[in-house]
Amino acid sequence: MATLADVQTWKGRKAVDPDGDKVGTIDEIFLDRQSGEPAWASVKTGLFGRASSFVPLRGAELTEDGDIRIMVDKGLVKDAPKVGAAEDLTPEEERRLWEHYGLSDYDEWQGDDRTTGLAGLEDEPAGAPGVVRLRLRRVVIVSAPTSDDR
């Protein structure tokens, strides 16, 4: 499983499917608030990278070529529900993504946000409750890898 340290170098890298076909370019990384682990990425797809699709990071890995191999087919990503990556997703948008990719572990949950206090993430405002409904939290990556890193 990719760690937070791993995915901080993934922004701007090419995402490829299990067959090596280009899916797009990784734009944003999202953590699962329930586990605190990297769980999803938004990927710029289509001609000129104008569209954006969410892809699960379960099983994703850095290849020898410096690409990120995701474990879902390019066609499945193309047909994924279109949701905005700029703001928090709604619970319904999250559920649609989990269902589209056949992931059965989505559930509404309550508890502590395990992403709070992680290095590089802003904490919740003072006095904010520990109960969280949305599972995905966008990670703001300050620096992307240089071309020398690829």
ZAVOBA-127390 format. One record per atom (N, C-alpha, C): x, y, z; residue in one letter; residue number from 1. Coordinates in nm, 3 decimals. Last residue first. Layout:
<rs>
(r (X, Y, Z), "A", NUM)
...
</rs>
This chain:
<rs>
(r (1.201, 1.198, -1.265), "R", 150)
(r (1.126, 1.100, -1.342), "R", 150)
(r (1.221, 1.018, -1.419), "R", 150)
(r (1.352, 1.394, -1.157), "D", 149)
(r (1.308, 1.287, -1.067), "D", 149)
(r (1.236, 1.176, -1.143), "D", 149)
(r (1.388, 1.584, -1.351), "D", 148)
(r (1.503, 1.499, -1.319), "D", 148)
(r (1.464, 1.381, -1.232), "D", 148)
(r (1.155, 1.728, -1.344), "S", 147)
(r (1.173, 1.635, -1.455), "S", 147)
(r (1.291, 1.542, -1.432), "S", 147)
(r (1.054, 1.721, -0.998), "T", 146)
(r (1.113, 1.786, -1.116), "T", 146)
(r (1.128, 1.683, -1.224), "T", 146)
(r (0.743, 1.668, -0.829), "P", 145)
(r (0.876, 1.623, -0.869), "P", 145)
(r (0.925, 1.701, -0.991), "P", 145)
(r (0.594, 1.949, -0.658), "A", 144)
(r (0.583, 1.834, -0.747), "A", 144)
(r (0.724, 1.792, -0.787), "A", 144)
(r (0.519, 2.066, -0.337), "S", 143)
(r (0.613, 2.061, -0.448), "S", 143)
(r (0.592, 1.934, -0.527), "S", 143)
(r (0.283, 2.047, -0.182), "V", 142)
(r (0.349, 2.174, -0.201), "V", 142)
(r (0.442, 2.172, -0.320), "V", 142)
(r (-0.022, 1.907, -0.206), "I", 141)
(r (0.119, 1.877, -0.223), "I", 141)
(r (0.188, 2.005, -0.263), "I", 141)
(r (-0.284, 1.859, -0.006), "V", 140)
(r (-0.222, 1.965, -0.083), "V", 140)
(r (-0.073, 1.936, -0.087), "V", 140)
(r (-0.518, 1.610, -0.026), "V", 139)
(r (-0.385, 1.641, 0.023), "V", 139)
(r (-0.329, 1.751, -0.065), "V", 139)
(r (-0.861, 1.591, 0.057), "R", 138)
(r (-0.759, 1.625, -0.042), "R", 138)
(r (-0.628, 1.659, 0.028), "R", 138)
(r (-1.027, 1.321, 0.194), "R", 137)
(r (-0.969, 1.452, 0.225), "R", 137)
(r (-0.855, 1.476, 0.127), "R", 137)
(r (-1.317, 1.120, 0.217), "L", 136)
(r (-1.200, 1.164, 0.141), "L", 136)
(r (-1.157, 1.305, 0.180), "L", 136)
(r (-1.542, 1.075, 0.377), "R", 135)
(r (-1.423, 0.993, 0.396), "R", 135)
(r (-1.301, 1.052, 0.329), "R", 135)
(r (-1.762, 1.274, 0.564), "L", 134)
(r (-1.695, 1.252, 0.437), "L", 134)
(r (-1.567, 1.174, 0.460), "L", 134)
(r (-1.819, 1.290, 0.839), "R", 133)
(r (-1.904, 1.209, 0.752), "R", 133)
(r (-1.837, 1.178, 0.619), "R", 133)
(r (-1.689, 1.292, 1.165), "V", 132)
(r (-1.669, 1.324, 1.024), "V", 132)
(r (-1.758, 1.234, 0.941), "V", 132)
(r (-1.643, 1.422, 1.481), "V", 131)
(r (-1.729, 1.339, 1.397), "V", 131)
(r (-1.718, 1.385, 1.253), "V", 131)
(r (-1.507, 1.601, 1.633), "G", 130)
(r (-1.432, 1.489, 1.581), "G", 130)
(r (-1.514, 1.399, 1.490), "G", 130)
(r (-1.580, 1.952, 1.567), "P", 129)
(r (-1.609, 1.821, 1.625), "P", 129)
(r (-1.526, 1.711, 1.562), "P", 129)
(r (-1.364, 2.228, 1.620), "A", 128)
(r (-1.439, 2.145, 1.526), "A", 128)
(r (-1.464, 2.009, 1.589), "A", 128)
(r (-1.205, 2.384, 1.778), "G", 127)
(r (-1.342, 2.360, 1.824), "G", 127)
(r (-1.423, 2.273, 1.731), "G", 127)
(r (-1.022, 2.521, 1.514), "A", 126)
(r (-1.034, 2.500, 1.658), "A", 126)
(r (-1.180, 2.481, 1.694), "A", 126)
(r (-1.044, 2.345, 1.200), "P", 125)
(r (-1.051, 2.466, 1.281), "P", 125)
(r (-1.071, 2.433, 1.428), "P", 125)
(r (-0.816, 2.071, 1.142), "E", 124)
(r (-0.952, 2.126, 1.142), "E", 124)
(r (-0.952, 2.253, 1.227), "E", 124)
(r (-0.488, 2.133, 1.007), "D", 123)
(r (-0.580, 2.074, 1.102), "D", 123)
(r (-0.717, 2.139, 1.088), "D", 123)
(r (-0.346, 2.074, 0.687), "E", 122)
(r (-0.398, 2.169, 0.784), "E", 122)
(r (-0.492, 2.096, 0.878), "E", 122)
(r (-0.073, 1.862, 0.629), "L", 121)
(r (-0.216, 1.885, 0.621), "L", 121)
(r (-0.258, 1.986, 0.726), "L", 121)
(r (0.195, 1.819, 0.674), "G", 120)
(r (0.156, 1.873, 0.545), "G", 120)
(r (0.008, 1.898, 0.529), "G", 120)
(r (0.154, 1.545, 0.889), "A", 119)
(r (0.246, 1.645, 0.834), "A", 119)
(r (0.197, 1.689, 0.697), "A", 119)
(r (-0.163, 1.515, 1.047), "L", 118)
(r (-0.058, 1.457, 0.963), "L", 118)
(r (0.027, 1.569, 0.904), "L", 118)
(r (-0.372, 1.633, 1.183), "G", 117)
(r (-0.241, 1.634, 1.246), "G", 117)
(r (-0.131, 1.570, 1.164), "G", 117)
(r (-0.616, 1.423, 1.054), "T", 116)
(r (-0.589, 1.543, 1.132), "T", 116)
(r (-0.453, 1.530, 1.198), "T", 116)
(r (-0.672, 1.182, 0.949), "T", 115)
(r (-0.582, 1.266, 0.871), "T", 115)
(r (-0.545, 1.393, 0.946), "T", 115)
(r (-0.858, 1.054, 1.100), "R", 114)
(r (-0.720, 1.008, 1.115), "R", 114)
(r (-0.622, 1.086, 1.028), "R", 114)
(r (-1.106, 1.185, 1.275), "D", 113)
(r (-1.046, 1.202, 1.144), "D", 113)
(r (-0.899, 1.167, 1.157), "D", 113)
(r (-1.300, 0.971, 1.480), "D", 112)
(r (-1.193, 1.068, 1.465), "D", 112)
(r (-1.142, 1.068, 1.322), "D", 112)
(r (-1.638, 0.911, 1.374), "G", 111)
(r (-1.522, 0.888, 1.456), "G", 111)
(r (-1.419, 0.996, 1.434), "G", 111)
(r (-1.855, 0.736, 1.165), "Q", 110)
(r (-1.835, 0.847, 1.256), "Q", 110)
(r (-1.716, 0.813, 1.342), "Q", 110)
(r (-1.953, 0.655, 0.833), "W", 109)
(r (-1.886, 0.628, 0.958), "W", 109)
(r (-1.880, 0.754, 1.041), "W", 109)
(r (-2.087, 0.473, 0.572), "E", 108)
(r (-2.090, 0.598, 0.647), "E", 108)
(r (-2.033, 0.566, 0.784), "E", 108)
(r (-1.868, 0.288, 0.364), "D", 107)
(r (-1.978, 0.295, 0.459), "D", 107)
(r (-1.973, 0.431, 0.525), "D", 107)
(r (-1.715, 0.087, 0.128), "Y", 106)
(r (-1.763, 0.221, 0.161), "Y", 106)
(r (-1.877, 0.209, 0.261), "Y", 106)
(r (-1.615, -0.156, 0.041), "D", 105)
(r (-1.584, -0.115, 0.178), "D", 105)
(r (-1.627, 0.028, 0.210), "D", 105)
(r (-1.639, -0.252, -0.213), "S", 104)
(r (-1.749, -0.280, -0.121), "S", 104)
(r (-1.726, -0.225, 0.020), "S", 104)
(r (-1.595, -0.133, -0.531), "L", 103)
(r (-1.535, -0.140, -0.398), "L", 103)
(r (-1.647, -0.152, -0.296), "L", 103)
(r (-1.657, -0.094, -0.798), "G", 102)
(r (-1.684, -0.224, -0.737), "G", 102)
(r (-1.619, -0.242, -0.601), "G", 102)
(r (-1.640, 0.153, -0.908), "Y", 101)
(r (-1.519, 0.071, -0.913), "Y", 101)
(r (-1.535, -0.064, -0.843), "Y", 101)
(r (-1.899, 0.246, -0.851), "H", 100)
(r (-1.852, 0.237, -0.989), "H", 100)
(r (-1.732, 0.143, -1.001), "H", 100)
(r (-1.904, 0.253, -0.569), "E", 99)
(r (-1.987, 0.157, -0.642), "E", 99)
(r (-1.937, 0.138, -0.785), "E", 99)
(r (-1.726, 0.464, -0.517), "W", 98)
(r (-1.699, 0.330, -0.462), "W", 98)
(r (-1.777, 0.225, -0.542), "W", 98)
(r (-1.863, 0.674, -0.653), "L", 97)
(r (-1.729, 0.633, -0.693), "L", 97)
(r (-1.698, 0.492, -0.645), "L", 97)
(r (-2.104, 0.689, -0.508), "R", 96)
(r (-2.107, 0.657, -0.651), "R", 96)
(r (-1.970, 0.610, -0.701), "R", 96)
(r (-2.006, 0.769, -0.256), "R", 95)
(r (-2.071, 0.638, -0.270), "R", 95)
(r (-2.074, 0.596, -0.417), "R", 95)
(r (-1.914, 1.029, -0.317), "E", 94)
(r (-1.822, 0.926, -0.270), "E", 94)
(r (-1.881, 0.787, -0.292), "E", 94)
(r (-2.157, 1.152, -0.384), "E", 93)
(r (-2.051, 1.141, -0.484), "E", 93)
(r (-1.951, 1.032, -0.445), "E", 93)
(r (-2.288, 1.132, -0.133), "E", 92)
(r (-2.344, 1.065, -0.250), "E", 92)
(r (-2.239, 1.049, -0.360), "E", 92)
(r (-2.129, 1.295, 0.034), "P", 91)
(r (-2.138, 1.151, 0.060), "P", 91)
(r (-2.194, 1.074, -0.060), "P", 91)
(r (-1.943, 1.516, -0.184), "T", 90)
(r (-2.060, 1.487, -0.101), "T", 90)
(r (-2.059, 1.337, -0.070), "T", 90)
(r (-1.604, 1.621, -0.156), "L", 89)
(r (-1.710, 1.548, -0.223), "L", 89)
(r (-1.827, 1.532, -0.128), "L", 89)
(r (-1.465, 1.943, -0.118), "D", 88)
(r (-1.499, 1.814, -0.060), "D", 88)
(r (-1.612, 1.751, -0.140), "D", 88)
(r (-1.337, 2.079, -0.432), "E", 87)
(r (-1.398, 2.089, -0.299), "E", 87)
(r (-1.420, 1.949, -0.243), "E", 87)
(r (-1.216, 2.000, -0.670), "A", 86)
(r (-1.172, 2.122, -0.603), "A", 86)
(r (-1.223, 2.132, -0.460), "A", 86)
(r (-1.309, 1.792, -0.815), "A", 85)
(r (-1.199, 1.762, -0.722), "A", 85)
(r (-1.159, 1.884, -0.641), "A", 85)
(r (-1.640, 1.689, -0.896), "G", 84)
(r (-1.540, 1.794, -0.885), "G", 84)
(r (-1.435, 1.761, -0.782), "G", 84)
(r (-1.705, 1.394, -1.087), "V", 83)
(r (-1.724, 1.472, -0.965), "V", 83)
(r (-1.612, 1.575, -0.956), "V", 83)
(r (-1.841, 1.169, -1.297), "K", 82)
(r (-1.767, 1.295, -1.295), "K", 82)
(r (-1.805, 1.372, -1.169), "K", 82)
(r (-1.798, 0.820, -1.270), "P", 81)
(r (-1.882, 0.938, -1.245), "P", 81)
(r (-1.796, 1.064, -1.238), "P", 81)
(r (-1.605, 0.662, -1.534), "A", 80)
(r (-1.629, 0.694, -1.393), "A", 80)
(r (-1.720, 0.815, -1.379), "A", 80)
(r (-1.527, 0.589, -1.786), "D", 79)
(r (-1.669, 0.584, -1.757), "D", 79)
(r (-1.705, 0.622, -1.613), "D", 79)
(r (-1.248, 0.604, -1.767), "K", 78)
(r (-1.318, 0.690, -1.863), "K", 78)
(r (-1.467, 0.700, -1.831), "K", 78)
(r (-1.199, 0.395, -1.590), "V", 77)
(r (-1.173, 0.533, -1.548), "V", 77)
(r (-1.250, 0.630, -1.637), "V", 77)
(r (-1.260, 0.181, -1.755), "L", 76)
(r (-1.338, 0.200, -1.633), "L", 76)
(r (-1.321, 0.342, -1.580), "L", 76)
(r (-1.060, 0.208, -1.949), "G", 75)
(r (-1.201, 0.222, -1.986), "G", 75)
(r (-1.290, 0.246, -1.866), "G", 75)
(r (-0.825, 0.149, -1.804), "K", 74)
(r (-0.846, 0.283, -1.859), "K", 74)
(r (-0.993, 0.308, -1.893), "K", 74)
(r (-0.872, -0.056, -1.514), "D", 73)
(r (-0.860, -0.040, -1.658), "D", 73)
(r (-0.893, 0.103, -1.701), "D", 73)
(r (-0.684, -0.033, -1.209), "V", 72)
(r (-0.812, -0.034, -1.281), "V", 72)
(r (-0.788, -0.001, -1.428), "V", 72)
(r (-0.458, 0.004, -1.056), "M", 71)
(r (-0.506, -0.132, -1.076), "M", 71)
(r (-0.645, -0.139, -1.139), "M", 71)
(r (-0.195, 0.212, -1.184), "I", 70)
(r (-0.315, 0.192, -1.105), "I", 70)
(r (-0.373, 0.056, -1.141), "I", 70)
(r (0.132, 0.302, -1.178), "R", 69)
(r (0.042, 0.199, -1.230), "R", 69)
(r (-0.074, 0.184, -1.133), "R", 69)
(r (0.287, 0.589, -1.255), "I", 68)
(r (0.211, 0.528, -1.147), "I", 68)
(r (0.113, 0.429, -1.209), "I", 68)
(r (0.625, 0.606, -1.388), "D", 67)
(r (0.480, 0.621, -1.398), "D", 67)
(r (0.415, 0.560, -1.274), "D", 67)
(r (0.889, 0.547, -1.387), "G", 66)
(r (0.848, 0.667, -1.314), "G", 66)
(r (0.700, 0.697, -1.326), "G", 66)
(r (0.964, 0.309, -1.495), "D", 65)
(r (0.964, 0.425, -1.585), "D", 65)
(r (0.925, 0.554, -1.516), "D", 65)
(r (0.914, 0.129, -1.294), "E", 64)
(r (1.054, 0.160, -1.324), "E", 64)
(r (1.067, 0.282, -1.414), "E", 64)
(r (0.626, 0.267, -1.118), "T", 63)
(r (0.692, 0.175, -1.210), "T", 63)
(r (0.838, 0.215, -1.229), "T", 63)
(r (0.464, 0.273, -0.811), "L", 62)
(r (0.556, 0.345, -0.897), "L", 62)
(r (0.626, 0.242, -0.986), "L", 62)
(r (0.124, 0.156, -0.777), "E", 61)
(r (0.267, 0.149, -0.751), "E", 61)
(r (0.345, 0.231, -0.852), "E", 61)
(r (-0.188, 0.066, -0.621), "A", 60)
(r (-0.108, 0.149, -0.713), "A", 60)
(r (0.039, 0.144, -0.674), "A", 60)
(r (-0.348, -0.067, -0.439), "G", 59)
(r (-0.258, -0.147, -0.521), "G", 59)
(r (-0.172, -0.067, -0.617), "G", 59)
(r (-0.574, 0.188, -0.442), "R", 58)
(r (-0.551, 0.055, -0.386), "R", 58)
(r (-0.466, -0.026, -0.483), "R", 58)
(r (-0.651, 0.427, -0.543), "L", 57)
(r (-0.508, 0.401, -0.537), "L", 57)
(r (-0.474, 0.265, -0.477), "L", 57)
(r (-0.915, 0.487, -0.776), "P", 56)
(r (-0.870, 0.434, -0.648), "P", 56)
(r (-0.720, 0.404, -0.654), "P", 56)
(r (-0.967, 0.799, -0.938), "V", 55)
(r (-0.924, 0.660, -0.948), "V", 55)
(r (-0.882, 0.612, -0.810), "V", 55)
(r (-1.174, 1.043, -1.089), "F", 54)
(r (-1.118, 0.985, -0.968), "F", 54)
(r (-1.082, 0.840, -0.993), "F", 54)
(r (-1.095, 1.261, -1.360), "S", 53)
(r (-1.164, 1.145, -1.307), "S", 53)
(r (-1.096, 1.099, -1.180), "S", 53)
(r (-1.137, 1.540, -1.566), "S", 52)
(r (-1.075, 1.485, -1.446), "S", 52)
(r (-1.160, 1.371, -1.394), "S", 52)
(r (-1.050, 1.699, -1.877), "A", 51)
(r (-1.142, 1.625, -1.791), "A", 51)
(r (-1.065, 1.574, -1.670), "A", 51)
(r (-0.827, 1.807, -2.003), "R", 50)
(r (-0.934, 1.897, -1.956), "R", 50)
(r (-1.032, 1.828, -1.862), "R", 50)
(r (-0.598, 1.707, -2.129), "G", 49)
(r (-0.615, 1.694, -1.985), "G", 49)
(r (-0.723, 1.783, -1.927), "G", 49)
(r (-0.584, 1.707, -2.404), "F", 48)
(r (-0.533, 1.826, -2.335), "F", 48)
(r (-0.557, 1.821, -2.184), "F", 48)
(r (-0.826, 1.463, -2.408), "L", 47)
(r (-0.742, 1.548, -2.491), "L", 47)
(r (-0.708, 1.676, -2.416), "L", 47)
(r (-0.834, 1.276, -2.097), "G", 46)
(r (-0.888, 1.333, -2.220), "G", 46)
(r (-0.786, 1.419, -2.293), "G", 46)
(r (-0.761, 1.367, -1.754), "T", 45)
(r (-0.776, 1.274, -1.866), "T", 45)
(r (-0.825, 1.348, -1.989), "T", 45)
(r (-0.609, 1.391, -1.450), "K", 44)
(r (-0.649, 1.469, -1.568), "K", 44)
(r (-0.647, 1.375, -1.687), "K", 44)
(r (-0.730, 1.234, -1.167), "V", 43)
(r (-0.640, 1.221, -1.280), "V", 43)
(r (-0.695, 1.304, -1.395), "V", 43)
(r (-0.723, 1.222, -0.820), "S", 42)
(r (-0.791, 1.275, -0.938), "S", 42)
(r (-0.686, 1.276, -1.048), "S", 42)
(r (-0.702, 0.929, -0.622), "A", 41)
(r (-0.635, 1.040, -0.691), "A", 41)
(r (-0.730, 1.092, -0.796), "A", 41)
(r (-0.737, 0.769, -0.299), "W", 40)
(r (-0.785, 0.806, -0.432), "W", 40)
(r (-0.696, 0.915, -0.490), "W", 40)
(r (-0.592, 0.706, -0.063), "A", 39)
(r (-0.696, 0.617, -0.113), "A", 39)
(r (-0.737, 0.645, -0.258), "A", 39)
(r (-0.351, 0.708, 0.190), "P", 38)
(r (-0.385, 0.754, 0.055), "P", 38)
(r (-0.483, 0.656, -0.008), "P", 38)
(r (-0.496, 0.676, 0.526), "E", 37)
(r (-0.409, 0.631, 0.418), "E", 37)
(r (-0.449, 0.695, 0.284), "E", 37)
(r (-0.671, 0.710, 0.732), "G", 36)
(r (-0.556, 0.799, 0.728), "G", 36)
(r (-0.460, 0.769, 0.613), "G", 36)
(r (-0.910, 0.574, 0.758), "S", 35)
(r (-0.785, 0.498, 0.775), "S", 35)
(r (-0.662, 0.588, 0.785), "S", 35)
(r (-1.099, 0.782, 0.740), "Q", 34)
(r (-1.121, 0.672, 0.833), "Q", 34)
(r (-0.991, 0.598, 0.861), "Q", 34)
(r (-1.018, 0.952, 0.538), "R", 33)
(r (-1.018, 1.003, 0.676), "R", 33)
(r (-1.032, 0.890, 0.778), "R", 33)
(r (-0.811, 0.875, 0.287), "D", 32)
(r (-0.931, 0.825, 0.352), "D", 32)
(r (-0.925, 0.869, 0.498), "D", 32)
(r (-0.684, 1.139, 0.083), "L", 31)
(r (-0.668, 1.043, 0.191), "L", 31)
(r (-0.804, 0.998, 0.239), "L", 31)
(r (-0.604, 1.209, -0.252), "F", 30)
(r (-0.704, 1.215, -0.147), "F", 30)
(r (-0.678, 1.103, -0.045), "F", 30)
(r (-0.422, 1.415, -0.474), "I", 29)
(r (-0.426, 1.293, -0.395), "I", 29)
(r (-0.526, 1.312, -0.282), "I", 29)
(r (-0.445, 1.543, -0.809), "E", 28)
(r (-0.462, 1.557, -0.664), "E", 28)
(r (-0.465, 1.420, -0.599), "E", 28)
(r (-0.333, 1.452, -1.063), "D", 27)
(r (-0.351, 1.593, -1.027), "D", 27)
(r (-0.356, 1.611, -0.876), "D", 27)
(r (-0.168, 1.245, -1.286), "I", 26)
(r (-0.218, 1.260, -1.149), "I", 26)
(r (-0.218, 1.407, -1.112), "I", 26)
(r (-0.281, 1.216, -1.615), "T", 25)
(r (-0.178, 1.270, -1.526), "T", 25)
(r (-0.238, 1.292, -1.389), "T", 25)
(r (-0.389, 0.911, -1.776), "G", 24)
(r (-0.385, 1.056, -1.762), "G", 24)
(r (-0.270, 1.096, -1.671), "G", 24)
(r (-0.357, 0.657, -1.876), "V", 23)
(r (-0.489, 0.697, -1.830), "V", 23)
(r (-0.496, 0.848, -1.823), "V", 23)
(r (-0.178, 0.467, -2.109), "K", 22)
(r (-0.187, 0.594, -2.036), "K", 22)
(r (-0.332, 0.626, -2.003), "K", 22)
(r (-0.136, 0.120, -2.053), "D", 21)
(r (-0.198, 0.226, -2.133), "D", 21)
(r (-0.211, 0.352, -2.049), "D", 21)
(r (-0.045, -0.091, -1.904), "G", 20)
(r (0.053, 0.011, -1.941), "G", 20)
(r (-0.003, 0.122, -2.027), "G", 20)
(r (-0.230, -0.263, -1.808), "D", 19)
(r (-0.171, -0.299, -1.937), "D", 19)
(r (-0.066, -0.199, -1.983), "D", 19)
(r (-0.322, -0.134, -1.576), "P", 18)
(r (-0.243, -0.257, -1.562), "P", 18)
(r (-0.175, -0.301, -1.692), "P", 18)
(r (-0.269, 0.217, -1.673), "D", 17)
(r (-0.351, 0.106, -1.625), "D", 17)
(r (-0.266, -0.022, -1.619), "D", 17)
(r (-0.088, 0.501, -1.545), "V", 16)
(r (-0.112, 0.400, -1.648), "V", 16)
(r (-0.195, 0.288, -1.588), "V", 16)
(r (-0.029, 0.841, -1.503), "A", 15)
(r (-0.097, 0.723, -1.450), "A", 15)
(r (-0.123, 0.629, -1.566), "A", 15)
(r (0.255, 1.047, -1.478), "K", 14)
(r (0.161, 0.978, -1.567), "K", 14)
(r (0.103, 0.857, -1.495), "K", 14)
(r (0.274, 1.303, -1.224), "R", 13)
(r (0.323, 1.183, -1.292), "R", 13)
(r (0.213, 1.121, -1.378), "R", 13)
(r (0.160, 1.506, -1.083), "G", 12)
(r (0.221, 1.539, -1.211), "G", 12)
(r (0.276, 1.420, -1.286), "G", 12)
(r (0.222, 1.358, -0.772), "K", 11)
(r (0.152, 1.464, -0.845), "K", 11)
(r (0.231, 1.501, -0.971), "K", 11)
(r (0.390, 1.181, -0.637), "W", 10)
(r (0.313, 1.133, -0.750), "W", 10)
(r (0.243, 1.242, -0.830), "W", 10)
(r (0.514, 1.239, -0.404), "T", 9)
(r (0.594, 1.256, -0.526), "T", 9)
(r (0.515, 1.219, -0.651), "T", 9)
(r (0.334, 1.176, -0.213), "Q", 8)
(r (0.371, 1.317, -0.223), "Q", 8)
(r (0.460, 1.344, -0.343), "Q", 8)
(r (0.309, 0.904, -0.201), "V", 7)
(r (0.220, 0.977, -0.293), "V", 7)
(r (0.254, 1.124, -0.304), "V", 7)
(r (0.504, 0.830, -0.005), "D", 6)
(r (0.512, 0.786, -0.144), "D", 6)
(r (0.433, 0.879, -0.236), "D", 6)
(r (0.406, 0.947, 0.233), "A", 5)
(r (0.536, 0.988, 0.180), "A", 5)
(r (0.551, 0.949, 0.033), "A", 5)
(r (0.171, 0.800, 0.264), "L", 4)
(r (0.162, 0.944, 0.239), "L", 4)
(r (0.293, 0.996, 0.182), "L", 4)
(r (0.217, 0.487, 0.083), "T", 3)
(r (0.213, 0.569, 0.203), "T", 3)
(r (0.198, 0.715, 0.165), "T", 3)
(r (0.053, 0.221, -0.083), "A", 2)
(r (0.128, 0.346, -0.091), "A", 2)
(r (0.110, 0.426, 0.038), "A", 2)
(r (0.084, -0.118, 0.000), "M", 1)
(r (0.000, 0.000, 0.000), "M", 1)
(r (0.088, 0.124, 0.000), "M", 1)
</rs>
